[in-house]
Amino acid sequence: MSDQFTEVTTQGWLQRLGGSLVAALIGLILVPASIALLYWNEGRAVDAIRALSRGAASIVEVSVSEVDPQGNGKLVHVSAMMQPTTPARDPIFGVTGDGLLRLSRTVEMYQWKETTSSQSQQSVGGSKTTETTYTYQRVWSEQPIVSGQFKARDGHQNPPMQVRSATFNAGGVKLGAYRVDPSLLNKVTMFAPLPAQSAPPAGYQSAGDAFYQGQDPSQPAIGDVRVSFAAIPAQTVSVAAAQSNGVLTGYRDANGYTIALAEPGAVTADGLFHDEQKSEGQLTWILRGVGFVLMLLGFVCITRPLTMVFAVVPFLESLVGAGAFLVALTLAVPITLVTIAIAWMVHRPLIGGLLLVGAVAAAYLLRQLHPRRPSQAAA
């Protein structure tokens, strides 16, 4: 169920020009910020590759039945039953279970959510008329939605969220003969749904496998809360971590990268490192994409005032805007590649040099997409 209303606003050419100048200032911040992100990400990736390669080559297999003093201070591989001394427990709802390593509580509240959609039309003279539709829907959300920022606040107020989602760890967790540091336990993330077996606290009722705060779970009202649980039971876990006086904790490589790997089941050391290298590769590409998009957006913002100069004629605004985007793309692609290449040249010159050649080639190819001047075409 939802409701909505529409608002029509008009901005004059001077207002839009002022907004474009603000956008240009934002762009001047985004471009260097994206370069810094890209450079940092490549350095982080190189550190990860080197640390994981060194770790895979130096890891030591140790006994699980007793603490091996030969492994003290080294990176070790252990596969054994991970179990707690004191099982994980939710202190508010009292939910727990035998042998729970970790317990996750998910709290959702039924709230109003505002979404917007806009349609704009430019007019001769540079003005722009925008029709914005605000739609209000009731949704379950784990995060509190601040209704005080809604365009139409009357009738769409969300109450404060009294209880939030949280994760609880067991106490005295051991892997075979070794104690497990909380930082390593946090790497164990294979949660499975856990039915709430205990009686609900005051103000809540049972609703299937969850707890519910409200009159009728089948007809939720704004402010109703539902609480569900997931847990990780005691099981065989494989880890690659540092052994420090009988405690398994994160292993800090010479370059500062921390190795703390954990997966369910009996996984070889090679398997753990392979999976971590794959995860690091995915993260590197995600951050590369984020950096490129930020740079492209930054250059689009910087060229916005130029587009607005021609906004007095709607057709020209669209034409110049398309050209400005092409310029932004022509700048963003090679600068992204050059930044990545420079970062790699600092750490691995051969790869960095190849990337630099790729950046020059990309710049040349993108340059060919620009329309050529008549004099150049004639020549």
Secondary structure as the mmCIF struct_conf table of DSSP 4:
data_model
#
loop_
_struct_conf.conf_type_id
_struct_conf.id
_struct_conf.beg_label_comp_id
_struct_conf.beg_label_asym_id
_struct_conf.beg_label_seq_id
_struct_conf.end_label_comp_id
_struct_conf.end_label_asym_id
_struct_conf.end_label_seq_id
STRN STRN1 SER A 2 GLN A 11
HELX_RH_AL_P HELX_RH_AL_P1 TRP A 13 SER A 58
STRN STRN2 VAL A 60 GLU A 61
BEND BEND1 VAL A 64 GLU A 66
HELX_RH_3T_P HELX_RH_3T_P1 PRO A 69 GLY A 71
TURN_TY1_P TURN_TY1_P1 ASN A 72 GLY A 73
BEND BEND2 LYS A 74 LYS A 74
STRN STRN3 LEU A 75 GLN A 83
BEND BEND3 THR A 85 THR A 85
STRN STRN4 THR A 86 THR A 86
STRN STRN5 ARG A 89 ARG A 89
TURN_TY1_P TURN_TY1_P2 PRO A 91 PHE A 93
STRN STRN6 THR A 96 THR A 96
TURN_TY1_P TURN_TY1_P3 ASP A 98 GLY A 99
STRN STRN7 LEU A 100 GLN A 122
TURN_TY1_P TURN_TY1_P4 VAL A 124 GLY A 125
BEND BEND4 GLY A 126 GLY A 126
STRN STRN8 LYS A 128 SER A 141
BEND BEND5 GLU A 142 GLN A 143
HELX_LH_PP_P HELX_LH_PP_P1 PRO A 144 ILE A 145
HELX_RH_3T_P HELX_RH_3T_P2 SER A 147 GLN A 149
BEND BEND6 LYS A 151 ALA A 152
TURN_TY1_P TURN_TY1_P5 ASP A 154 GLY A 155
HELX_LH_PP_P HELX_LH_PP_P2 GLN A 157 PRO A 160
BEND BEND7 VAL A 163 VAL A 163
STRN STRN9 ALA A 166 ASN A 169
STRN STRN10 GLY A 171 GLY A 171
BEND BEND8 GLY A 172 GLY A 172
STRN STRN11 LYS A 174 LEU A 175
TURN_TY1_P TURN_TY1_P6 GLY A 176 ALA A 177
STRN STRN12 TYR A 178 VAL A 180
HELX_RH_AL_P HELX_RH_AL_P2 PRO A 182 LEU A 185
TURN_TY1_P TURN_TY1_P7 ASN A 186 LYS A 187
STRN STRN13 ALA A 192 PRO A 193
BEND BEND9 SER A 198 SER A 198
HELX_LH_PP_P HELX_LH_PP_P3 ALA A 199 PRO A 201
TURN_TY1_P TURN_TY1_P8 ALA A 202 GLY A 203
STRN STRN14 GLN A 205 ALA A 207
TURN_TY1_P TURN_TY1_P9 GLY A 208 ASP A 209
STRN STRN15 ALA A 210 GLN A 213
BEND BEND10 GLY A 214 GLN A 215
TURN_TY1_P TURN_TY1_P10 PRO A 217 SER A 218
BEND BEND11 GLN A 219 GLN A 219
TURN_TY1_P TURN_TY1_P11 ILE A 222 GLY A 223
STRN STRN16 VAL A 225 PRO A 233
BEND BEND12 ALA A 234 ALA A 234
STRN STRN17 GLN A 235 SER A 244
TURN_TY1_P TURN_TY1_P12 ASN A 245 GLY A 246
STRN STRN18 VAL A 247 THR A 249
HELX_LH_PP_P HELX_LH_PP_P4 GLY A 250 GLY A 250
STRN STRN19 TYR A 251 ARG A 252
HELX_LH_PP_P HELX_LH_PP_P5 ASP A 253 ASP A 253
TURN_TY1_P TURN_TY1_P13 ALA A 254 ASN A 255
BEND BEND13 GLY A 256 GLY A 256
STRN STRN20 THR A 258 ILE A 259
STRN STRN21 LEU A 261 PRO A 264
BEND BEND14 GLY A 265 GLY A 265
HELX_RH_AL_P HELX_RH_AL_P3 ALA A 269 ILE A 302
TURN_TY1_P TURN_TY1_P14 THR A 303 THR A 303
HELX_RH_AL_P HELX_RH_AL_P4 ARG A 304 VAL A 309
TURN_TY1_P TURN_TY1_P15 PHE A 310 VAL A 312
BEND BEND15 VAL A 313 VAL A 313
HELX_RH_AL_P HELX_RH_AL_P5 PRO A 314 HIS A 347
HELX_RH_AL_P HELX_RH_AL_P6 PRO A 349 ARG A 367
TURN_TY1_P TURN_TY1_P16 GLN A 368 LEU A 369
BEND BEND16 HIS A 370 HIS A 370
HELX_LH_PP_P HELX_LH_PP_P6 PRO A 371 ARG A 373
HELX_RH_AL_P HELX_RH_AL_P7 PRO A 374 ALA A 378
#
